[in-house]
Amino acid sequence: MSSLLQVEVIPVDGAPSSTSFKQEEWAQNSIILFENLLNFTGEVANCKDFSQKLASGAMIFVNDSFSLSHKILASTVGITCFCYASLAGFHFEEELMKLIKITDSTRRPYIAIIGGSNFLRKAPALQTLTCLCDGLFFVGKLSFQIMNGFGMTVPSQFIERNAVKEVLQIIQVARDRNIPIYYPTDLWCLKNGDSEISGVINSTGQLAGWTPADIGPSTLEKISSIITSYKILWIGPTNYGLTEKNSVGGTQLGEILESASSDGCDVILVGDAACKAVKRKTDSSPQYTEFQKSTVVWEFLKGRILPGIAALDKCYPYRIPWSTVFCEPTLPLVVDIGSGNGLFLFQMAKSCESSNFLGFEMNEKVPPRYFVSTNATSTFRSIVSSYPGRLTLVTIQCPNPDFNKEQNRWRMVRRMLIEAIVDLLHTNGQVYLQSDVESVLLVMKEQFLSYSKGQLVTDGDGGNCIDNPFGVVSDWERHVLARGAPMYRAMLKKM
């Protein structure tokens, strides 16, 4: 690998905790290569200590392992807590764009060929496809559940009785949208007790003494007749759980889709079975959108958050129309990070009409008309940099009652956020920090002064018990003062 990349590659045996390499011995462009981290308990448990040791010496984390995005691992999620920036690699970004393409329905008709088993587990994803596509063709064991839902006779051993409700819901949604649901008309079957004997049996016929192996020729003809579409998704195997050598239907379906792709149809292949079935014969063969691993796609279609993606830093995905948000978008801007219910900002706005006020809050507690629901750490720069006026004040107040726990401190004042604030803050602009835990205030203050590279100084006498300079108190501040406890504050100024 070193000769291929023209960079020194240093292999490391064992877990990060047991490595003996020294950071100062690394060459400037060296690559540290770990073995398969999934072999270590700390990796699969997303262990904090394991993550920290894995990130030792690293400032920027780049994730290019998209196929593991559905898992919470130390090497893809935990490590981001200890790096200055967490970014997606080129391959990761490419795969993410391909994933989004699945839900793009601009090219119609859009037909999904859905195989595999376990209807109940996949029901949320199947609901998504039913609402998205213009037709569904079920193959594999899933087809038996659909056939049973339509009232057809299906051998009892093939029915998922705990999924009957979900099957009927899918059928009803399809009826409401007036889209067709297809299922196999015939099946390749193997004789029970003698797998060398095979035959094609009508899917509504008697299957006693036979074991379904794959879809039959009549079914393939049906598929071929309905996929004169602009877009096709094939996800899941066509067979019924037997060995791959018996999946002749999948191979023939691959040939049908290859022909459709040659005619200009968008073909999306998900899973090993689909990807292996479509074989390119020449360099000029059609291009497909492929996902070798189907789990990420199923989780995405279920509407679940993919931890590996959520852990990365993000830009705010929308352009904010400042002239619509504020009557006078050139007024000085005050930003409150961690706005909670927003009462502090509302009261501040009433007392100071010469500024505009913007709140950042992750928990979507307040109307988006006045607040931006987002993670300030990853989106502060992209949002505030587009504001046409000056940034004159940033406040961070009582950031989480449990913020005194060491493992939580990175969540509010990571270096990435501090540098963005300092860069965008106007000269003589201020940063107001407040907490009811003195150690928390000291840590935040120290981080701001350290990461500002001399651009911030303490405004005032430098004490930590200054009075509230605004005459407006936050909810938590009011609660703390009501019980007779002190508040610790600091005001910093940009030189």
C-alpha positions as CSV (number, residue, x, y, z in Angstrom):
1,M,0.0,0.0,0.0
2,S,2.9,2.4,0.7
3,S,4.2,2.0,-2.8
4,L,0.8,2.4,-4.3
5,L,0.0,5.6,-2.4
6,Q,3.5,6.9,-2.3
7,V,3.0,7.6,1.4
8,E,4.4,5.7,4.4
9,V,1.7,3.4,5.8
10,I,2.3,2.3,9.4
11,P,0.3,-0.8,10.4
12,V,-0.8,-1.0,14.0
13,D,-1.6,-4.3,15.7
14,G,-4.2,-4.5,18.3
15,A,-6.6,-1.9,19.7
16,P,-5.7,1.7,20.0
17,S,-5.2,1.4,23.7
18,S,-2.4,-1.1,23.3
19,T,-0.5,0.6,20.5
20,S,3.1,1.6,21.0
21,F,3.6,4.2,18.3
22,K,4.5,7.7,19.2
23,Q,2.9,10.7,17.6
24,E,6.2,12.6,17.3
25,E,7.6,9.7,15.3
26,W,5.0,10.0,12.6
27,A,6.1,11.4,9.3
28,Q,4.1,14.4,8.2
29,N,2.2,12.5,5.6
30,S,2.1,9.0,7.2
31,I,-1.0,6.9,7.3
32,I,-1.7,4.9,10.5
33,L,-3.5,1.7,9.5
34,F,-5.6,-0.2,12.1
35,E,-6.9,-3.7,11.6
36,N,-10.6,-4.4,11.5
37,L,-11.9,-2.4,14.5
38,L,-15.2,-4.4,14.6
39,N,-13.2,-7.1,16.3
40,F,-12.9,-4.9,19.4
41,T,-15.6,-4.4,22.1
42,G,-14.8,-0.7,22.4
43,E,-15.6,-0.2,18.8
44,V,-19.1,-1.8,18.7
45,A,-20.0,-0.3,22.1
46,N,-19.0,3.2,21.0
47,C,-16.8,3.4,24.1
48,K,-15.8,6.9,25.0
49,D,-12.2,5.9,26.1
50,F,-11.8,3.8,23.0
51,S,-13.0,6.7,20.8
52,Q,-10.6,9.1,22.5
53,K,-7.6,6.9,22.0
54,L,-8.6,6.2,18.4
55,A,-8.6,10.0,17.8
56,S,-5.3,10.6,19.6
57,G,-3.2,13.0,17.5
58,A,-6.0,13.6,15.0
59,M,-7.7,17.0,14.4
60,I,-9.9,16.3,11.4
61,F,-12.0,13.2,11.0
62,V,-13.0,12.1,7.5
63,N,-15.6,9.3,7.3
64,D,-15.6,7.4,4.0
65,S,-17.3,4.2,5.3
66,F,-20.9,4.9,4.2
67,S,-22.0,1.3,4.5
68,L,-21.6,1.5,8.3
69,S,-23.7,4.7,8.6
70,H,-26.6,2.8,10.3
71,K,-24.3,1.6,13.2
72,I,-23.2,3.5,16.3
73,L,-19.5,2.8,16.4
74,A,-16.5,4.4,18.1
75,S,-14.7,4.9,14.8
76,T,-17.6,6.7,13.1
77,V,-19.6,8.3,15.9
78,G,-17.7,8.5,19.1
79,I,-14.5,9.7,17.5
80,T,-16.2,12.9,16.3
81,C,-16.4,14.1,19.9
82,F,-12.6,14.4,20.1
83,C,-11.9,16.0,16.7
84,Y,-11.9,19.6,15.6
85,A,-13.9,18.9,12.5
86,S,-15.8,15.8,11.2
87,L,-16.3,15.6,7.5
88,A,-17.6,13.2,4.9
89,G,-15.2,11.8,2.4
90,F,-15.7,11.9,-1.4
91,H,-17.0,8.3,-1.5
92,F,-19.2,8.9,1.5
93,E,-20.7,12.0,-0.2
94,E,-21.2,10.2,-3.5
95,E,-23.0,7.3,-1.7
96,L,-25.2,9.8,0.2
97,M,-26.2,11.5,-3.0
98,K,-27.1,8.1,-4.5
99,L,-29.2,7.4,-1.4
100,I,-31.2,10.6,-1.8
101,K,-31.8,9.6,-5.4
102,I,-34.0,6.7,-4.2
103,T,-36.6,9.1,-2.9
104,D,-36.5,11.4,-5.9
105,S,-39.7,10.8,-7.8
106,T,-39.3,13.4,-10.6
107,R,-38.9,10.6,-13.1
108,R,-42.1,8.7,-13.4
109,P,-43.5,6.1,-13.6
110,Y,-41.3,4.8,-10.7
111,I,-41.6,1.0,-10.1
112,A,-40.1,-0.9,-7.1
113,I,-39.2,-4.6,-7.2
114,I,-39.0,-5.7,-3.6
115,G,-37.7,-9.0,-2.4
116,G,-36.4,-10.7,0.7
117,S,-38.2,-11.6,3.9
118,N,-39.3,-10.3,7.3
119,F,-42.3,-8.0,6.4
120,L,-42.8,-6.7,9.9
121,R,-39.3,-5.4,10.3
122,K,-39.4,-3.7,6.9
123,A,-43.0,-2.4,7.2
124,P,-42.0,1.3,7.8
125,A,-39.7,1.2,4.7
126,L,-42.4,-0.5,2.6
127,Q,-44.8,2.2,3.7
128,T,-42.4,4.8,2.3
129,L,-42.1,3.0,-1.0
130,T,-45.8,2.6,-1.2
131,C,-46.2,6.4,-0.8
132,L,-43.4,7.2,-3.2
133,C,-43.6,4.7,-6.1
134,D,-46.2,4.2,-8.9
135,G,-46.2,0.5,-8.5
136,L,-44.8,-2.3,-6.3
137,F,-43.8,-5.8,-7.4
138,F,-43.2,-8.1,-4.4
139,V,-41.0,-11.2,-4.9
140,G,-39.3,-13.5,-2.4
141,K,-41.0,-14.4,0.9
142,L,-42.5,-10.9,1.1
143,S,-44.8,-11.8,-1.8
144,F,-46.5,-14.5,0.2
145,Q,-47.5,-11.9,2.8
146,I,-49.0,-9.7,0.1
147,M,-50.8,-12.6,-1.5
148,N,-52.2,-13.6,1.9
149,G,-53.3,-10.0,2.4
150,F,-55.3,-10.1,-0.8
151,G,-57.1,-13.2,0.5
152,M,-55.3,-15.8,-1.6
153,T,-54.4,-19.2,-0.4
154,V,-50.9,-19.4,0.9
155,P,-49.3,-22.3,2.8
156,S,-49.4,-21.5,6.5
157,Q,-45.7,-22.0,7.0
158,F,-44.9,-19.0,4.7
159,I,-47.2,-16.5,6.5
160,E,-45.8,-14.0,9.0
161,R,-48.9,-13.9,11.3
162,N,-47.4,-11.0,13.3
163,A,-47.3,-8.8,10.2
164,V,-50.9,-9.2,8.9
165,K,-51.9,-5.7,10.2
166,E,-48.9,-4.1,8.4
167,V,-49.6,-6.0,5.2
168,L,-53.2,-4.7,5.1
169,Q,-52.0,-1.2,5.8
170,I,-49.7,-1.3,2.8
171,I,-52.5,-2.6,0.6
172,Q,-54.8,0.1,1.8
173,V,-52.3,2.9,1.1
174,A,-51.8,1.5,-2.4
175,R,-55.5,1.5,-3.0
176,D,-55.9,5.1,-1.7
177,R,-53.1,6.2,-4.1
178,N,-54.5,4.0,-6.9
179,I,-51.2,2.3,-7.6
180,P,-50.9,-1.4,-8.5
181,I,-49.3,-4.1,-6.3
182,Y,-48.0,-7.1,-8.2
183,Y,-46.8,-10.6,-7.0
184,P,-45.4,-13.7,-8.7
185,T,-47.8,-15.6,-11.0
186,D,-45.6,-18.7,-11.0
187,L,-42.7,-20.1,-9.0
188,W,-39.7,-22.3,-9.6
189,C,-40.0,-25.0,-7.0
190,L,-37.9,-27.9,-5.8
191,K,-39.4,-31.3,-4.9
192,N,-39.3,-32.0,-1.1
193,G,-36.9,-34.7,-0.4
194,D,-35.2,-34.5,-3.8
195,S,-33.8,-31.1,-4.7
196,E,-32.7,-32.5,-8.1
197,I,-36.3,-32.4,-9.2
198,S,-37.7,-29.0,-10.0
199,G,-40.8,-27.6,-11.7
200,V,-42.8,-24.5,-12.4
201,I,-46.0,-24.2,-10.4
202,N,-48.7,-21.5,-10.5
203,S,-48.4,-19.3,-7.4
204,T,-52.1,-19.9,-6.7
205,G,-51.8,-23.6,-7.1
206,Q,-51.1,-26.4,-4.6
207,L,-47.5,-26.2,-3.3
208,A,-47.8,-29.3,-1.1
209,G,-44.7,-31.4,-1.5
210,W,-42.8,-28.5,-3.1
211,T,-40.5,-25.8,-1.8
212,P,-40.5,-22.4,-3.6
213,A,-37.0,-21.6,-4.9
214,D,-37.5,-18.5,-7.1
215,I,-39.8,-16.6,-9.4
216,G,-40.9,-18.4,-12.6
217,P,-40.8,-17.5,-16.3
218,S,-44.4,-16.1,-16.3
219,T,-43.5,-13.8,-13.5
220,L,-40.4,-12.5,-15.3
221,E,-42.5,-11.8,-18.4
222,K,-44.9,-9.9,-16.2
223,I,-42.1,-7.8,-14.8
224,S,-40.7,-7.2,-18.3
225,S,-44.1,-5.9,-19.4
226,I,-44.5,-3.4,-16.6
227,I,-41.1,-1.9,-16.3
228,T,-41.3,0.3,-19.4
229,S,-40.7,3.0,-16.8
230,Y,-38.4,5.9,-16.3
231,K,-37.1,4.6,-13.0
232,I,-36.8,1.2,-11.3
233,L,-35.6,0.2,-7.9
234,W,-34.7,-3.4,-7.2
235,I,-34.1,-4.1,-3.5
236,G,-33.9,-7.6,-2.0
237,P,-33.4,-11.1,-3.5
238,T,-36.0,-12.7,-5.6
239,N,-35.5,-16.2,-4.3
240,Y,-37.0,-17.8,-1.2
241,G,-33.9,-18.3,1.0
242,L,-32.3,-21.2,-0.8
243,T,-28.7,-21.2,-2.1
244,E,-27.6,-18.6,-4.6
245,K,-27.2,-21.3,-7.3
246,N,-30.9,-21.7,-7.4
247,S,-31.6,-18.0,-7.9
248,V,-32.1,-18.3,-11.7
249,G,-34.9,-15.8,-11.5
250,G,-32.6,-13.1,-10.1
251,T,-30.1,-13.7,-13.0
252,Q,-32.9,-13.4,-15.6
253,L,-34.3,-10.3,-13.9
254,G,-30.8,-8.7,-14.1
255,E,-30.9,-9.2,-17.8
256,I,-34.3,-7.5,-18.1
257,L,-33.1,-4.5,-16.1
258,E,-29.9,-4.3,-18.1
259,S,-32.0,-4.0,-21.2
260,A,-34.2,-1.4,-19.6
261,S,-31.1,0.6,-18.5
262,S,-29.9,0.5,-22.1
263,D,-33.2,2.1,-23.2
264,G,-32.6,5.1,-20.8
265,C,-34.3,3.8,-17.7
266,D,-32.8,4.8,-14.3
267,V,-32.0,1.5,-12.5
268,I,-31.2,1.4,-8.8
269,L,-29.8,-1.8,-7.4
270,V,-29.8,-2.5,-3.7
271,G,-28.2,-5.5,-2.1
272,D,-25.7,-8.2,-3.1
273,A,-28.3,-10.2,-5.0
274,A,-29.4,-7.3,-7.2
275,C,-25.9,-6.0,-7.9
276,K,-24.5,-9.5,-8.8
277,A,-27.4,-10.3,-11.0
278,V,-26.7,-7.3,-13.3
279,K,-23.5,-8.2,-15.2
280,R,-21.8,-5.7,-17.4
281,K,-20.6,-7.3,-20.6
282,T,-18.7,-4.4,-22.2
283,D,-17.2,-1.1,-21.1
284,S,-20.2,0.6,-22.8
285,S,-22.7,-1.1,-20.6
286,P,-25.3,1.1,-18.9
287,Q,-24.5,2.7,-15.6
288,Y,-26.5,1.8,-12.5
289,T,-26.9,3.3,-9.1
290,E,-25.7,0.5,-6.8
291,F,-25.7,-0.3,-3.1
292,Q,-23.9,-3.5,-2.2
293,K,-25.1,-3.4,1.4
294,S,-28.9,-3.0,1.7
295,T,-29.1,-2.4,5.5
296,V,-28.3,1.3,5.2
297,V,-31.0,1.7,2.5
298,W,-33.6,-0.1,4.5
299,E,-32.9,2.1,7.5
300,F,-33.0,5.2,5.4
301,L,-36.4,4.2,3.9
302,K,-37.7,3.6,7.5
303,G,-37.1,7.2,8.1
304,R,-34.5,6.6,10.8
305,I,-31.6,8.8,11.6
306,L,-28.3,7.3,10.4
307,P,-25.8,7.8,13.2
308,G,-22.8,7.9,11.0
309,I,-24.3,10.8,9.0
310,A,-25.7,12.6,12.1
311,A,-22.3,12.6,13.7
312,L,-20.7,14.7,10.9
313,D,-20.5,18.5,10.8
314,K,-23.1,20.0,8.6
315,C,-23.9,23.3,6.9
316,Y,-27.4,24.7,7.3
317,P,-29.1,23.3,4.1
318,Y,-31.3,26.4,3.5
319,R,-30.8,29.9,2.4
320,I,-32.4,32.2,5.0
321,P,-34.4,35.1,3.5
322,W,-33.2,37.7,6.0
323,S,-35.3,40.5,4.5
324,T,-38.4,38.3,5.3
325,V,-37.2,37.3,8.7
326,F,-36.4,40.8,9.9
327,C,-38.0,44.2,8.9
328,E,-34.5,45.8,8.9
329,P,-32.0,43.0,8.2
330,T,-29.0,45.4,8.4
331,L,-29.4,46.1,12.1
332,P,-26.8,44.7,14.5
333,L,-27.4,41.0,15.2
334,V,-27.6,39.3,18.7
335,V,-27.4,35.5,18.7
336,D,-28.4,33.3,21.6
337,I,-27.0,29.8,21.4
338,G,-29.2,27.2,23.2
339,S,-32.3,29.4,23.3
340,G,-34.6,27.0,25.1
341,N,-38.2,28.3,25.0
342,G,-37.0,31.6,23.7
343,L,-38.4,33.9,26.4
344,F,-35.0,35.5,27.0
345,L,-34.7,36.6,23.4
346,F,-38.3,37.9,23.3
347,Q,-37.7,40.0,26.4
348,M,-34.4,41.3,25.0
349,A,-36.1,42.2,21.7
350,K,-38.7,44.3,23.6
351,S,-36.0,46.1,25.6
352,C,-33.7,46.8,22.6
353,E,-35.4,47.6,19.4
354,S,-32.2,48.7,17.7
355,S,-31.0,45.1,17.2
356,N,-32.2,41.9,15.6
357,F,-32.3,38.7,17.6
358,L,-31.7,35.2,16.4
359,G,-31.9,32.0,18.5
360,F,-30.2,28.6,17.9
361,E,-32.0,25.7,19.5
362,M,-31.6,22.0,18.7
363,N,-34.8,20.7,20.3
364,E,-37.4,22.5,18.1
365,K,-39.3,23.9,21.0
366,V,-40.1,27.3,19.5
367,P,-41.7,28.6,16.3
368,P,-39.1,28.6,13.4
369,R,-40.3,32.1,12.5
370,Y,-38.1,33.5,15.3
371,F,-35.6,30.7,15.9
372,V,-33.4,28.4,13.8
373,S,-33.8,24.7,14.8
374,T,-30.3,23.4,14.3
375,N,-27.0,22.5,15.9
376,A,-25.0,25.7,16.3
377,T,-21.7,23.9,16.4
378,S,-21.9,22.8,12.8
379,T,-24.1,25.4,11.3
380,F,-23.3,28.7,13.1
381,R,-20.8,29.9,10.4
382,S,-22.9,29.0,7.4
383,I,-26.0,30.8,8.8
384,V,-24.6,33.9,10.4
385,S,-22.1,34.6,7.7
386,S,-25.0,35.3,5.3
387,Y,-26.5,37.9,7.6
388,P,-26.1,41.4,5.9
389,G,-25.6,43.3,9.2
390,R,-22.9,43.1,11.9
391,L,-22.8,40.4,14.6
392,T,-22.4,42.4,17.8
393,L,-23.3,39.9,20.6
394,V,-23.3,36.2,21.2
395,T,-24.7,34.7,24.4
396,I,-24.4,31.1,25.8
397,Q,-26.3,30.7,29.0
398,C,-26.7,27.8,31.4
399,P,-25.8,25.2,28.7
400,N,-27.4,22.0,30.1
401,P,-27.9,21.4,33.8
402,D,-25.7,18.3,33.5
403,F,-23.0,20.3,31.7
404,N,-20.6,19.8,34.7
405,K,-20.1,16.2,33.5
406,E,-16.8,16.1,31.7
407,Q,-18.1,13.9,28.9
408,N,-20.8,16.5,28.0
409,R,-18.7,19.6,27.9
410,W,-17.8,19.3,24.2
411,R,-21.4,19.5,23.2
412,M,-21.7,23.3,23.6
413,V,-18.4,24.9,23.1
414,R,-16.4,22.9,20.6
415,R,-13.5,24.6,19.0
416,M,-15.3,24.7,15.7
417,L,-18.1,26.8,17.2
418,I,-15.7,29.2,19.0
419,E,-13.6,29.9,16.0
420,A,-16.7,30.6,13.9
421,I,-18.0,33.0,16.5
422,V,-14.7,34.9,16.8
423,D,-14.3,35.1,13.0
424,L,-17.8,36.6,12.5
425,L,-18.0,38.8,15.5
426,H,-17.6,42.5,14.7
427,T,-14.7,44.5,16.3
428,N,-15.8,45.4,19.8
429,G,-18.4,42.8,19.7
430,Q,-19.1,40.8,22.8
431,V,-19.5,37.2,24.0
432,Y,-21.6,36.7,27.1
433,L,-21.1,33.4,29.1
434,Q,-23.3,32.4,32.0
435,S,-23.7,29.3,34.1
436,D,-24.8,28.3,37.6
437,V,-21.8,26.0,37.8
438,E,-18.6,27.9,38.3
439,S,-16.4,25.2,36.8
440,V,-18.5,25.2,33.7
441,L,-18.1,28.9,33.2
442,L,-14.4,28.7,33.8
443,V,-14.0,26.0,31.1
444,M,-16.1,27.9,28.6
445,K,-14.2,31.1,29.3
446,E,-10.8,29.4,29.0
447,Q,-11.8,27.8,25.7
448,F,-13.0,31.0,24.2
449,L,-9.8,32.8,25.2
450,S,-7.6,30.0,24.1
451,Y,-9.2,29.3,20.7
452,S,-9.7,33.0,19.8
453,K,-5.9,33.3,19.3
454,G,-5.7,36.6,21.2
455,Q,-8.7,38.2,19.5
456,L,-10.9,38.0,22.6
457,V,-10.1,39.6,26.0
458,T,-12.0,39.8,29.2
459,D,-14.3,42.8,29.3
460,G,-14.3,44.4,32.7
461,D,-12.5,43.4,35.9
462,G,-12.2,39.7,34.8
463,G,-14.3,38.4,37.7
464,N,-16.8,35.6,37.4
465,C,-19.6,37.1,39.5
466,I,-20.4,40.2,37.5
467,D,-24.0,41.5,37.4
468,N,-26.4,40.6,34.6
469,P,-25.6,43.5,32.2
470,F,-28.9,43.2,30.3
471,G,-31.6,43.5,33.0
472,V,-33.2,40.5,31.4
473,V,-32.9,37.0,32.9
474,S,-33.3,33.6,31.3
475,D,-35.7,30.9,32.7
476,W,-32.9,28.9,34.3
477,E,-31.3,32.0,35.7
478,R,-34.5,33.0,37.3
479,H,-34.9,29.5,38.8
480,V,-31.4,29.5,40.2
481,L,-31.7,33.0,41.8
482,A,-35.1,32.1,43.3
483,R,-33.4,29.3,45.3
484,G,-30.7,31.7,46.5
485,A,-27.9,30.2,44.5
486,P,-25.3,32.3,42.6
487,M,-24.9,32.8,38.9
488,Y,-21.4,32.9,37.4
489,R,-20.9,35.2,34.4
490,A,-18.2,36.5,32.1
491,M,-18.1,39.0,29.3
492,L,-15.5,38.8,26.6
493,K,-14.8,41.5,23.9
494,K,-13.2,41.2,20.5
495,M,-10.3,43.5,19.9
